[in-house]
Amino acid sequence: MGKHLSLLLLLLCLSSLWGFLQALTCVQCPRISADGVCKSRESSCQARGSQQCFLRKVYDGDKFLYGYQGCRDLCIPMSFFNRKKKVDFTCCGDKSFCNRL
C-alpha cells in the first residue's frame, strides 16, 4: 500500500509540474493595423528561458493606431505618454497566445 501511495504522489507532483515545463507560445506580428489586423504574415514564436509574450499598442488620444506582438527577453509592463500619444506595453507568461489582441 505504501508503494502505491508513493507512486500516486509522485505522479501527482509530476503532473502539476507539466504546466511549467510546456513551452510558452506567443502571437508574433511586426505590425498590427488600426483595425486590429496583422499587416504582415501573423506567426508565432516560442518564448525561451526568461522570455515572455508582449503586446505593444500605440494610441493617438483614445484611438488605437498600431501595435506589435511577439516574444521578448526583458519584458516590463509600462505606459508612456507624450502629448496625445500613448504607448502601452503589456507582458504575459501565464498561458500560450496570452498576447493576442
SULSULTA-V161588 format. One record per backbone hydrogen bond with DSSP energy under -1.0 kcal/mol. CO is the residue of the C=O (numbers start at 1). NH is the residue of the N-H. If there is no record, write none. Layout:
co:CO nh:NH
co:CO nh:NH
//
This chain:
co:1 nh:5
co:2 nh:6
co:3 nh:7
co:4 nh:8
co:5 nh:9
co:6 nh:10
co:7 nh:11
co:8 nh:12
co:9 nh:13
co:10 nh:14
co:11 nh:15
co:12 nh:16
co:13 nh:17
co:14 nh:18
co:17 nh:21
co:18 nh:22
co:24 nh:47
co:25 nh:97
co:26 nh:45
co:28 nh:43
co:29 nh:69
co:31 nh:39
co:32 nh:67
co:33 nh:36
co:37 nh:33
co:43 nh:28
co:45 nh:26
co:48 nh:51
co:52 nh:72
co:53 nh:92
co:54 nh:70
co:55 nh:90
co:56 nh:68
co:57 nh:88
co:58 nh:65
co:58 nh:66
co:59 nh:86
co:60 nh:63
co:63 nh:60
co:66 nh:58
co:67 nh:32
co:68 nh:56
co:69 nh:29
co:70 nh:54
co:72 nh:52
co:78 nh:89
co:80 nh:87
co:82 nh:85
co:84 nh:61
co:85 nh:82
co:86 nh:59
co:87 nh:80
co:88 nh:57
co:89 nh:78
co:90 nh:55
co:92 nh:53
co:95 nh:98
co:97 nh:100
//
